[in-house]
Amino acid sequence: MRSITTLDLQYAHRFYGFKGEAQYLHGHTGVLTIEVEDSVESGVNMVFPCNEIQKTAWGVLKNFDHALILREDDPLLPAVLDVYEKQGIRNGAPQNQMKGPAFKTELATAYPDCRLVVTKETMTVEGMIKIVYDLLKDKLNIAKITFTSGVNAASAEFQTDNKIDRCPLCGIALDENGVCPKCGYRKADK
């Protein structure tokens, strides 16, 4: 069975190296749909609560919301960082309260303090799916991700091999100590 949740993202990026208007900075709104597959948890009669999928995903993906996303070799990147430095916001601004944890993967690096994500590849809907899957594959049993931005859309399906221990009372993932972060349920040692 599957649970499905969606997240809305607003971001700005450009297609560095493309001819025509795509080389200039564009603001976009994207809709990310994540489908999680798992067995139905008998205590709660659901696969995985959608609001918990959203919390798990949003914890990392909020770094993309209202962020500038540039490719690591984009010549605009040093200029942007220079402007951020001159404006005193390179290491963040007090009003920037909506940020996730910084991350660095093979595909992307998030600098949440200055609302910047640097990617290895040009930011396309397909690229976003790769990045999202890479960030969440160990946290959720992702069966499918769809990302739509403007008139562009892509989907990818994945094998769901994770064995995520979930709370029988509320269905969310137990932490590394076998404790439910939501209701406090503690898994009995066998």
Helices and strands as residue ranges (DSSP letters): E 2-13, G 20-23, E 26-37, H 50-61, E 67-71, H 76-87, E 103-104, E 108-111, G 112-114, E 116-119, H 125-136, E 142-149, E 152-157
